[in-house]
Amino acid sequence: MSISILSHTFSEIPTGDYDDLLSLRYKVFAKRLNWELNVEQQKETDEYDVDRAHYLYAKQEHGPVIGCWRVLPTTQDYMLKDTFPILLGEQEAPQEERVFELSRFAVDKEFSAQAGGVSNVTMKMFQALYQHAKSHEIDSYVTVTSVAIEKLISRMGIPNSRIGDQQVHLLGDTRSVVLHIPMNEQYKQSVGA
């Protein structure tokens, strides 16, 4: 199975791919995780799907989107700062030109499981993050993510640290934390980028 990773801005992403991406987000966040989200016609979108958004996504050859990520600058509105500021505690939200936010990470369940390791799709998504960072002069990412993803990336050897109040918060039914992920040599080695 041939998997391609694509990278597009909000204004460049092909309509069919964007629809697939929103359908995948619906499957993962609304159906599987039961988050209360803005859903229309089995697609999930929010106020951060805007011109400054950049999408990294995985597709099978001649198939649908099977993995996605949204990347936003922290110099304007973004999810951690404007939707989940409570997770920051007393810490200021990052607002730096070389720090970007990751959100809406999703991999189709059929492609996410791999016994004793990390699926090919997931690994390709993490490699794409590094390539995106290098080509856009991004030093690090911040993300609101689940404890399960925190454990996964730690197991992969990806450098990360909790920021904000560093506590676990329940967002819906999901145990969530805020992470800082530097795009350094350790990250590069951990994902084989």
Z-matrix of the N, CA and C atoms (Angstrom, degrees):
N
C 1 1.468
C 2 1.527 1 109.26
N 3 1.319 2 116.28 1 123.09
C 4 1.454 3 122.11 2 179.78
C 5 1.522 4 110.00 3 -89.91
N 6 1.344 5 115.61 4 125.56
C 7 1.463 6 120.81 5 179.53
C 8 1.519 7 108.90 6 -117.55
N 9 1.320 8 116.15 7 129.18
C 10 1.466 9 121.59 8 177.05
C 11 1.515 10 109.36 9 -109.98
N 12 1.343 11 115.67 10 144.08
C 13 1.457 12 120.67 11 172.48
C 14 1.512 13 107.38 12 -105.89
N 15 1.313 14 116.66 13 125.97
C 16 1.454 15 121.83 14 -179.89
C 17 1.522 16 109.76 15 -112.92
N 18 1.306 17 114.95 16 156.42
C 19 1.464 18 121.71 17 -176.94
C 20 1.520 19 108.27 18 -139.50
N 21 1.331 20 115.91 19 117.93
C 22 1.467 21 119.93 20 -178.06
C 23 1.516 22 110.99 21 -143.92
N 24 1.316 23 115.13 22 148.11
C 25 1.456 24 120.09 23 169.72
C 26 1.535 25 108.44 24 -76.32
N 27 1.319 26 115.35 25 167.98
C 28 1.462 27 121.51 26 179.78
C 29 1.528 28 111.08 27 -55.82
N 30 1.338 29 116.61 28 -41.33
C 31 1.473 30 119.29 29 -176.44
C 32 1.529 31 112.44 30 -78.62
N 33 1.341 32 118.16 31 -18.30
C 34 1.458 33 121.16 32 -176.68
C 35 1.523 34 114.11 33 -96.92
N 36 1.315 35 117.91 34 -21.79
C 37 1.465 36 119.97 35 -171.11
C 38 1.532 37 110.43 36 -63.56
N 39 1.326 38 117.94 37 130.26
C 40 1.469 39 119.63 38 178.34
C 41 1.535 40 110.87 39 -59.04
N 42 1.318 41 115.89 40 141.36
C 43 1.476 42 121.08 41 -175.24
C 44 1.519 43 112.02 42 -55.29
N 45 1.315 44 117.76 43 -43.89
C 46 1.463 45 120.68 44 -179.26
C 47 1.519 46 111.99 45 -62.61
N 48 1.338 47 116.69 46 -41.57
C 49 1.468 48 120.37 47 178.46
C 50 1.524 49 110.61 48 -65.56
N 51 1.328 50 116.28 49 -41.62
C 52 1.465 51 120.15 50 -179.29
C 53 1.533 52 109.92 51 -63.47
N 54 1.318 53 117.23 52 -43.15
C 55 1.468 54 120.48 53 177.48
C 56 1.532 55 110.78 54 -61.00
N 57 1.339 56 116.59 55 -43.33
C 58 1.468 57 120.89 56 177.65
C 59 1.526 58 111.17 57 -60.98
N 60 1.328 59 115.29 58 -42.57
C 61 1.460 60 121.16 59 -179.50
C 62 1.528 61 110.60 60 -61.28
N 63 1.338 62 116.76 61 -44.63
C 64 1.472 63 120.73 62 179.16
C 65 1.526 64 110.99 63 -67.35
N 66 1.335 65 117.14 64 -32.89
C 67 1.471 66 120.87 65 176.51
C 68 1.527 67 110.51 66 -67.42
N 69 1.334 68 116.77 67 -40.75
C 70 1.464 69 120.14 68 177.08
C 71 1.524 70 110.35 69 -63.73
N 72 1.302 71 117.27 70 -43.26
C 73 1.466 72 120.54 71 177.81
C 74 1.528 73 110.66 72 -60.46
N 75 1.317 74 117.33 73 -39.57
C 76 1.468 75 121.12 74 175.89
C 77 1.526 76 110.35 75 -60.69
N 78 1.341 77 116.94 76 -47.57
C 79 1.476 78 121.29 77 -179.10
C 80 1.526 79 111.49 78 -59.48
N 81 1.335 80 116.13 79 -42.00
C 82 1.463 81 120.22 80 -175.28
C 83 1.528 82 111.78 81 -80.88
N 84 1.318 83 117.52 82 -52.23
C 85 1.465 84 119.81 83 -169.84
C 86 1.531 85 113.67 84 -86.61
N 87 1.322 86 117.62 85 -39.30
C 88 1.461 87 119.87 86 -178.96
C 89 1.530 88 111.62 87 -84.67
N 90 1.346 89 116.08 88 -48.12
C 91 1.470 90 119.43 89 -175.62
C 92 1.527 91 112.66 90 -80.65
N 93 1.343 92 117.85 91 -52.87
C 94 1.466 93 120.55 92 -174.19
C 95 1.528 94 111.63 93 -76.19
N 96 1.348 95 117.40 94 -45.15
C 97 1.467 96 120.23 95 -175.50
C 98 1.529 97 113.29 96 -94.51
N 99 1.327 98 116.80 97 -8.86
C 100 1.473 99 121.86 98 178.38
C 101 1.524 100 113.60 99 59.13
N 102 1.324 101 117.27 100 35.41
C 103 1.455 102 119.55 101 175.52
C 104 1.527 103 108.56 102 -75.49
N 105 1.325 104 116.05 103 146.51
C 106 1.467 105 121.09 104 176.11
C 107 1.524 106 107.52 105 -85.73
N 108 1.324 107 115.51 106 104.78
C 109 1.457 108 121.28 107 -173.37
C 110 1.516 109 111.08 108 -132.36
N 111 1.318 110 114.84 109 166.37
C 112 1.455 111 120.97 110 175.51
C 113 1.534 112 108.53 111 -75.65
N 114 1.328 113 116.40 112 108.24
C 115 1.466 114 121.45 113 -176.88
C 116 1.522 115 109.46 114 -124.00
N 117 1.317 116 115.29 115 131.53
C 118 1.458 117 121.36 116 173.89
C 119 1.514 118 108.12 117 -137.31
N 120 1.314 119 117.05 118 129.76
C 121 1.478 120 123.64 119 177.63
C 122 1.534 121 111.34 120 51.79
N 123 1.334 122 115.21 121 44.25
C 124 1.471 123 122.53 122 178.46
C 125 1.527 124 112.86 123 57.00
N 126 1.330 125 114.55 124 38.55
C 127 1.463 126 122.33 125 173.24
C 128 1.526 127 107.89 126 -132.84
N 129 1.346 128 115.76 127 142.96
C 130 1.464 129 120.48 128 -179.42
C 131 1.513 130 109.57 129 -114.04
N 132 1.320 131 116.28 130 127.05
C 133 1.462 132 121.48 131 176.19
C 134 1.527 133 108.05 132 -142.01
N 135 1.332 134 116.05 133 161.20
C 136 1.461 135 119.14 134 178.91
C 137 1.521 136 110.38 135 -145.76
N 138 1.323 137 116.15 136 -175.18
C 139 1.467 138 121.41 137 -174.48
C 140 1.524 139 113.50 138 -70.07
N 141 1.324 140 117.62 139 -6.21
C 142 1.470 141 120.15 140 179.58
C 143 1.533 142 112.86 141 -98.70
N 144 1.313 143 116.57 142 2.14
C 145 1.465 144 120.76 143 171.70
C 146 1.530 145 106.88 144 -85.91
N 147 1.322 146 114.68 145 82.44
C 148 1.468 147 122.39 146 -172.11
C 149 1.528 148 109.65 147 -135.07
N 150 1.333 149 116.10 148 177.32
C 151 1.466 150 121.68 149 -174.64
C 152 1.525 151 113.64 150 -53.28
N 153 1.325 152 118.56 151 -36.24
C 154 1.469 153 120.08 152 -176.25
C 155 1.535 154 112.66 153 -80.56
N 156 1.332 155 117.36 154 -5.35
C 157 1.472 156 121.03 155 179.41
C 158 1.527 157 110.60 156 -74.03
N 159 1.329 158 114.76 157 145.59
C 160 1.459 159 122.14 158 175.68
C 161 1.524 160 106.84 159 -125.64
N 162 1.321 161 116.94 160 138.92
C 163 1.464 162 121.22 161 -176.27
C 164 1.526 163 110.57 162 -117.82
N 165 1.312 164 115.36 163 129.51
C 166 1.461 165 122.50 164 169.96
C 167 1.516 166 105.31 165 -109.34
N 168 1.324 167 117.23 166 129.59
C 169 1.453 168 117.57 167 -177.65
C 170 1.516 169 112.12 168 -150.82
N 171 1.321 170 114.10 169 152.96
C 172 1.461 171 122.25 170 -177.88
C 173 1.516 172 109.39 171 -105.36
N 174 1.346 173 114.96 172 138.67
C 175 1.465 174 120.89 173 177.78
C 176 1.516 175 109.27 174 -135.47
N 177 1.313 176 114.62 175 144.23
C 178 1.454 177 119.65 176 167.47
C 179 1.521 178 107.55 177 -77.95
N 180 1.324 179 115.95 178 152.83
C 181 1.451 180 118.95 179 176.28
C 182 1.528 181 109.31 180 -58.58
N 183 1.326 182 116.59 181 124.93
C 184 1.476 183 123.71 182 -178.84
C 185 1.533 184 111.52 183 58.21
N 186 1.318 185 117.77 184 25.18
C 187 1.455 186 120.43 185 -179.06
C 188 1.518 187 111.49 186 -126.48
N 189 1.334 188 115.66 187 -175.43
C 190 1.462 189 120.28 188 -178.05
C 191 1.533 190 112.19 189 -79.42
N 192 1.322 191 114.84 190 173.13
C 193 1.467 192 121.96 191 173.35
C 194 1.527 193 108.22 192 -69.10
N 195 1.352 194 116.38 193 130.39
C 196 1.466 195 120.19 194 -177.86
C 197 1.535 196 112.68 195 -120.38
N 198 1.327 197 116.14 196 -0.59
C 199 1.461 198 120.72 197 175.50
C 200 1.510 199 109.27 198 -160.36
N 201 1.332 200 117.79 199 147.47
C 202 1.463 201 119.03 200 -179.52
C 203 1.519 202 111.93 201 -154.57
N 204 1.314 203 112.96 202 159.20
C 205 1.454 204 123.50 203 174.51
C 206 1.519 205 108.01 204 -147.72
N 207 1.325 206 116.65 205 145.99
C 208 1.465 207 120.78 206 172.27
C 209 1.522 208 107.57 207 -114.32
N 210 1.315 209 116.22 208 136.35
C 211 1.466 210 122.49 209 -179.19
C 212 1.527 211 107.67 210 -120.16
N 213 1.340 212 115.46 211 129.05
C 214 1.468 213 120.93 212 -179.83
C 215 1.523 214 110.65 213 -131.15
N 216 1.334 215 117.63 214 144.70
C 217 1.465 216 119.20 215 173.56
C 218 1.523 217 110.29 216 -68.09
N 219 1.321 218 116.56 217 150.19
C 220 1.474 219 119.94 218 177.82
C 221 1.526 220 111.60 219 -91.68
N 222 1.325 221 116.58 220 4.27
C 223 1.464 222 120.13 221 -179.02
C 224 1.530 223 112.26 222 -83.69
N 225 1.353 224 116.84 223 -7.78
C 226 1.463 225 121.30 224 177.11
C 227 1.531 226 107.52 225 -130.04
N 228 1.324 227 117.14 226 -163.87
C 229 1.464 228 120.06 227 179.36
C 230 1.527 229 110.20 228 -61.59
N 231 1.331 230 116.24 229 137.21
C 232 1.453 231 121.14 230 173.55
C 233 1.522 232 108.95 231 -154.78
N 234 1.316 233 116.19 232 165.74
C 235 1.454 234 122.08 233 -166.39
C 236 1.536 235 114.14 234 -58.72
N 237 1.334 236 117.88 235 -50.30
C 238 1.462 237 119.90 236 -178.53
C 239 1.520 238 110.85 237 -58.90
N 240 1.320 239 116.90 238 -49.15
C 241 1.470 240 121.35 239 -175.89
C 242 1.524 241 112.46 240 -68.63
N 243 1.328 242 117.14 241 -41.36
C 244 1.460 243 119.64 242 -168.59
C 245 1.521 244 115.46 243 -105.84
N 246 1.334 245 118.24 244 -19.30
C 247 1.463 246 120.74 245 178.61
C 248 1.526 247 111.85 246 -108.12
N 249 1.330 248 116.74 247 -38.03
C 250 1.462 249 120.77 248 -175.91
C 251 1.527 250 113.30 249 -121.35
N 252 1.344 251 119.62 250 44.08
C 253 1.471 252 119.42 251 -178.15
C 254 1.529 253 112.59 252 -62.27
N 255 1.334 254 117.30 253 -22.51
C 256 1.464 255 119.95 254 179.34
C 257 1.530 256 111.33 255 -59.96
N 258 1.344 257 117.10 256 -27.10
C 259 1.456 258 120.64 257 -179.47
C 260 1.529 259 112.46 258 -71.12
N 261 1.327 260 116.55 259 -13.27
C 262 1.457 261 120.12 260 -177.29
C 263 1.527 262 113.35 261 -84.02
N 264 1.335 263 117.35 262 -16.94
C 265 1.461 264 119.05 263 -175.42
C 266 1.524 265 108.96 264 61.83
N 267 1.332 266 116.79 265 -127.70
C 268 1.466 267 121.73 266 -179.69
C 269 1.528 268 112.59 267 -88.40
N 270 1.331 269 117.10 268 -6.91
C 271 1.468 270 120.87 269 -175.90
C 272 1.520 271 111.13 270 -77.15
N 273 1.328 272 115.86 271 142.13
C 274 1.466 273 120.95 272 174.77
C 275 1.531 274 109.33 273 -72.38
N 276 1.307 275 116.47 274 145.69
C 277 1.471 276 120.29 275 174.91
C 278 1.524 277 109.17 276 -67.34
N 279 1.336 278 117.61 277 135.72
C 280 1.467 279 119.15 278 175.96
C 281 1.531 280 110.39 279 -57.46
N 282 1.311 281 115.88 280 134.36
C 283 1.468 282 122.22 281 174.94
C 284 1.524 283 106.72 282 -141.60
N 285 1.324 284 114.54 283 77.30
C 286 1.462 285 120.34 284 -174.97
C 287 1.525 286 109.87 285 -133.13
N 288 1.314 287 115.87 286 145.40
C 289 1.464 288 120.65 287 -175.61
C 290 1.519 289 113.26 288 -63.57
N 291 1.341 290 118.25 289 -26.26
C 292 1.467 291 120.37 290 -176.60
C 293 1.525 292 112.67 291 -106.88
N 294 1.337 293 115.94 292 12.38
C 295 1.466 294 121.63 293 174.84
C 296 1.529 295 107.58 294 -117.16
N 297 1.335 296 116.19 295 125.31
C 298 1.463 297 121.15 296 -178.31
C 299 1.523 298 109.38 297 -121.79
N 300 1.325 299 115.10 298 158.22
C 301 1.466 300 120.17 299 178.17
C 302 1.518 301 111.06 300 -99.25
N 303 1.324 302 115.20 301 138.20
C 304 1.463 303 122.71 302 170.07
C 305 1.512 304 107.89 303 -100.14
N 306 1.312 305 116.40 304 136.81
C 307 1.463 306 119.62 305 173.73
C 308 1.519 307 109.54 306 -150.29
N 309 1.320 308 114.49 307 167.79
C 310 1.472 309 123.08 308 177.69
C 311 1.534 310 113.41 309 54.37
N 312 1.351 311 116.13 310 42.12
C 313 1.466 312 120.01 311 174.03
C 314 1.522 313 108.25 312 -72.07
N 315 1.315 314 116.07 313 123.60
C 316 1.463 315 120.49 314 -179.29
C 317 1.523 316 109.20 315 -146.71
N 318 1.330 317 115.89 316 139.91
C 319 1.463 318 122.23 317 172.14
C 320 1.523 319 106.67 318 -130.40
N 321 1.324 320 116.37 319 131.75
C 322 1.459 321 121.43 320 178.38
C 323 1.525 322 109.20 321 -54.67
N 324 1.325 323 116.54 322 132.30
C 325 1.468 324 121.42 323 -174.46
C 326 1.528 325 112.10 324 -56.45
N 327 1.319 326 117.25 325 -33.31
C 328 1.470 327 120.60 326 179.64
C 329 1.527 328 112.19 327 -63.59
N 330 1.345 329 116.17 328 -20.27
C 331 1.468 330 120.36 329 -175.71
C 332 1.528 331 112.43 330 -115.80
N 333 1.344 332 118.07 331 1.82
C 334 1.458 333 120.31 332 -174.31
C 335 1.516 334 113.78 333 -95.97
N 336 1.324 335 117.90 334 -20.13
C 337 1.463 336 120.26 335 -175.51
C 338 1.520 337 110.97 336 -89.64
N 339 1.313 338 115.11 337 136.49
C 340 1.462 339 120.89 338 172.32
C 341 1.516 340 106.94 339 -154.47
N 342 1.288 341 116.92 340 121.61
C 343 1.463 342 121.39 341 -175.00
C 344 1.521 343 110.73 342 -57.66
N 345 1.333 344 115.27 343 125.90
C 346 1.456 345 121.34 344 172.71
C 347 1.514 346 115.91 345 68.80
N 348 1.316 347 117.67 346 12.19
C 349 1.455 348 117.15 347 -178.73
C 350 1.511 349 112.57 348 -159.13
N 351 1.314 350 114.53 349 -152.33
C 352 1.454 351 121.77 350 -177.53
C 353 1.520 352 107.57 351 -118.06
N 354 1.325 353 116.64 352 136.07
C 355 1.464 354 119.11 353 -177.95
C 356 1.523 355 110.80 354 -64.35
N 357 1.318 356 114.85 355 156.24
C 358 1.461 357 122.12 356 177.98
C 359 1.527 358 110.29 357 -58.54
N 360 1.321 359 117.34 358 -40.73
C 361 1.471 360 121.04 359 -179.11
C 362 1.527 361 109.91 360 -63.94
N 363 1.332 362 116.43 361 -47.28
C 364 1.462 363 120.52 362 -179.24
C 365 1.524 364 110.69 363 -61.04
N 366 1.321 365 117.40 364 -44.64
C 367 1.468 366 120.32 365 179.50
C 368 1.521 367 111.09 366 -62.28
N 369 1.320 368 116.92 367 -42.76
C 370 1.465 369 120.15 368 178.90
C 371 1.534 370 110.85 369 -63.26
N 372 1.326 371 116.93 370 -35.39
C 373 1.465 372 120.61 371 178.56
C 374 1.526 373 110.59 372 -65.58
N 375 1.336 374 116.67 373 -42.13
C 376 1.467 375 119.78 374 179.21
C 377 1.526 376 111.78 375 -70.00
N 378 1.326 377 117.63 376 -33.39
C 379 1.469 378 120.70 377 174.44
C 380 1.527 379 110.12 378 -65.23
N 381 1.326 380 116.19 379 -40.97
C 382 1.465 381 120.73 380 -179.98
C 383 1.525 382 111.53 381 -63.11
N 384 1.334 383 116.55 382 -34.35
C 385 1.469 384 120.02 383 177.25
C 386 1.517 385 110.89 384 -59.87
N 387 1.334 386 115.62 385 -43.05
C 388 1.468 387 119.84 386 -179.64
C 389 1.528 388 110.15 387 -65.22
N 390 1.330 389 116.76 388 -46.10
C 391 1.468 390 120.33 389 179.64
C 392 1.531 391 110.89 390 -61.46
N 393 1.320 392 116.04 391 -40.17
C 394 1.469 393 120.44 392 178.33
C 395 1.529 394 109.96 393 -62.67
N 396 1.329 395 116.10 394 -44.42
C 397 1.465 396 120.17 395 -179.80
C 398 1.522 397 111.16 396 -60.61
N 399 1.337 398 116.65 397 -45.15
C 400 1.462 399 120.04 398 -178.01
C 401 1.528 400 111.26 399 -65.94
N 402 1.316 401 117.67 400 -37.93
C 403 1.468 402 119.76 401 -177.33
C 404 1.534 403 112.79 402 -80.27
N 405 1.346 404 116.93 403 -12.89
C 406 1.468 405 120.02 404 -179.57
C 407 1.531 406 112.49 405 -119.57
N 408 1.332 407 116.98 406 15.32
C 409 1.472 408 122.33 407 177.63
C 410 1.525 409 112.21 408 54.79
N 411 1.335 410 115.39 409 44.86
C 412 1.470 411 121.89 410 177.43
C 413 1.526 412 108.33 411 -96.69
N 414 1.332 413 116.43 412 125.05
C 415 1.469 414 121.34 413 179.44
C 416 1.527 415 112.20 414 -82.87
N 417 1.335 416 116.03 415 -34.14
C 418 1.468 417 119.36 416 -177.31
C 419 1.517 418 109.96 417 -163.07
N 420 1.326 419 113.16 418 164.29
C 421 1.466 420 121.19 419 175.77
C 422 1.523 421 109.05 420 -117.98
N 423 1.337 422 116.05 421 152.15
C 424 1.458 423 121.89 422 166.99
C 425 1.521 424 106.97 423 -118.45
N 426 1.321 425 116.07 424 150.28
C 427 1.461 426 118.73 425 -178.93
C 428 1.521 427 111.18 426 -155.01
N 429 1.318 428 115.72 427 142.49
C 430 1.468 429 122.01 428 167.08
C 431 1.520 430 104.89 429 -90.89
N 432 1.321 431 116.86 430 119.24
C 433 1.460 432 119.30 431 -174.46
C 434 1.521 433 110.47 432 -143.66
N 435 1.311 434 115.55 433 172.06
C 436 1.465 435 120.23 434 -179.42
C 437 1.530 436 110.33 435 -80.88
N 438 1.324 437 115.31 436 156.25
C 439 1.462 438 121.04 437 174.63
C 440 1.527 439 109.58 438 -59.50
N 441 1.337 440 117.17 439 -33.24
C 442 1.474 441 120.70 440 178.66
C 443 1.529 442 111.05 441 -62.22
N 444 1.333 443 117.61 442 -42.34
C 445 1.471 444 120.63 443 177.93
C 446 1.522 445 110.03 444 -69.45
N 447 1.334 446 117.18 445 -38.24
C 448 1.471 447 120.26 446 176.19
C 449 1.535 448 110.19 447 -57.07
N 450 1.320 449 116.48 448 -44.26
C 451 1.472 450 120.37 449 179.00
C 452 1.528 451 110.89 450 -65.49
N 453 1.330 452 116.95 451 -41.30
C 454 1.460 453 121.39 452 179.65
C 455 1.523 454 111.06 453 -59.57
N 456 1.329 455 117.06 454 -49.66
C 457 1.463 456 118.17 455 -175.68
C 458 1.528 457 111.33 456 -71.25
N 459 1.321 458 117.48 457 -31.10
C 460 1.469 459 119.52 458 175.20
C 461 1.525 460 110.17 459 -65.55
N 462 1.344 461 115.94 460 -40.84
C 463 1.467 462 121.01 461 177.96
C 464 1.533 463 110.95 462 -63.39
N 465 1.327 464 116.34 463 -32.65
C 466 1.463 465 121.26 464 178.89
C 467 1.529 466 111.88 465 -74.78
N 468 1.323 467 117.15 466 -12.09
C 469 1.459 468 120.67 467 -177.63
C 470 1.515 469 113.58 468 87.79
N 471 1.331 470 116.93 469 10.47
C 472 1.463 471 121.58 470 179.91
C 473 1.529 472 108.58 471 -74.59
N 474 1.343 473 117.33 472 127.44
C 475 1.461 474 119.22 473 179.44
C 476 1.522 475 110.78 474 -66.31
N 477 1.317 476 116.59 475 135.55
C 478 1.457 477 120.82 476 178.32
C 479 1.517 478 109.14 477 -160.34
N 480 1.311 479 115.88 478 156.48
C 481 1.461 480 120.42 479 174.21
C 482 1.520 481 108.14 480 -148.58
N 483 1.330 482 115.07 481 147.41
C 484 1.459 483 119.16 482 175.76
C 485 1.522 484 109.35 483 -73.96
N 486 1.331 485 114.90 484 141.60
C 487 1.458 486 120.31 485 173.81
C 488 1.525 487 108.12 486 -125.67
N 489 1.330 488 116.68 487 -174.83
C 490 1.456 489 120.63 488 -175.22
C 491 1.509 490 108.93 489 71.74
N 492 1.328 491 116.87 490 -137.90
C 493 1.472 492 118.76 491 179.32
C 494 1.531 493 112.14 492 -81.58
N 495 1.332 494 116.62 493 -5.03
C 496 1.469 495 124.45 494 175.65
C 497 1.527 496 113.67 495 64.06
N 498 1.326 497 116.53 496 15.10
C 499 1.458 498 121.42 497 -179.19
C 500 1.531 499 110.70 498 -98.64
N 501 1.332 500 115.03 499 162.10
C 502 1.458 501 121.05 500 173.57
C 503 1.525 502 107.77 501 -85.91
N 504 1.320 503 116.77 502 129.15
C 505 1.464 504 123.11 503 179.03
C 506 1.516 505 109.25 504 -119.04
N 507 1.321 506 116.92 505 145.74
C 508 1.464 507 120.65 506 173.13
C 509 1.522 508 108.91 507 -88.09
N 510 1.324 509 115.95 508 115.83
C 511 1.462 510 121.57 509 172.55
C 512 1.521 511 105.09 510 -109.49
N 513 1.328 512 115.55 511 104.12
C 514 1.465 513 119.36 512 -167.22
C 515 1.515 514 106.83 513 66.50
N 516 1.338 515 116.42 514 -124.40
C 517 1.468 516 120.68 515 176.32
C 518 1.521 517 112.00 516 -102.72
N 519 1.341 518 116.82 517 8.68
C 520 1.462 519 120.96 518 -173.66
C 521 1.525 520 110.78 519 -99.66
N 522 1.338 521 115.90 520 122.87
C 523 1.462 522 120.99 521 174.98
C 524 1.519 523 107.54 522 -72.87
N 525 1.336 524 116.42 523 118.14
C 526 1.465 525 121.19 524 -168.40
C 527 1.520 526 112.67 525 -128.24
N 528 1.341 527 114.54 526 152.37
C 529 1.462 528 122.29 527 178.40
C 530 1.527 529 108.32 528 -139.48
N 531 1.335 530 115.40 529 168.47
C 532 1.461 531 121.23 530 174.43
C 533 1.522 532 107.71 531 -108.69
N 534 1.321 533 116.41 532 127.51
C 535 1.461 534 121.15 533 -178.47
C 536 1.524 535 112.21 534 -119.19
N 537 1.315 536 113.98 535 148.66
C 538 1.460 537 123.33 536 170.04
C 539 1.529 538 106.27 537 -110.12
N 540 1.337 539 116.95 538 127.79
C 541 1.472 540 121.80 539 -176.99
C 542 1.521 541 108.68 540 -125.35
N 543 1.339 542 117.07 541 105.52
C 544 1.458 543 119.57 542 -179.73
C 545 1.521 544 111.83 543 -76.35
N 546 1.318 545 115.57 544 144.56
C 547 1.466 546 120.67 545 177.03
C 548 1.531 547 108.49 546 -95.63
N 549 1.315 548 115.77 547 76.00
C 550 1.454 549 121.18 548 -175.17
C 551 1.529 550 110.98 549 -117.94
N 552 1.316 551 116.06 550 -172.32
C 553 1.462 552 121.02 551 -177.47
C 554 1.523 553 111.39 552 -62.43
N 555 1.347 554 116.85 553 -37.51
C 556 1.465 555 119.91 554 178.95
C 557 1.525 556 110.42 555 -61.76
N 558 1.333 557 116.52 556 -42.34
C 559 1.465 558 119.93 557 177.66
C 560 1.531 559 109.44 558 -61.14
N 561 1.319 560 115.67 559 -48.77
C 562 1.470 561 120.57 560 -178.94
C 563 1.531 562 111.22 561 -55.31
N 564 1.337 563 116.36 562 -46.35
C 565 1.465 564 120.39 563 -179.57
C 566 1.517 565 110.93 564 -66.44
N 567 1.321 566 117.83 565 -39.39
C 568 1.471 567 120.97 566 -174.11
C 569 1.526 568 112.84 567 -65.64
N 570 1.336 569 116.44 568 -29.27
C 571 1.468 570 119.90 569 -178.51
C 572 1.528 571 112.61 570 -106.48
N 573 1.310 572 117.10 571 -2.85
C 574 1.458 573 120.68 572 -179.90
C 575 1.511 574 112.80 573 67.03
N 576 1.328 575 115.62 574 36.63
C 577 1.482 576 120.10 575 -177.51
C 578 1.521 577 111.29 576 -77.07
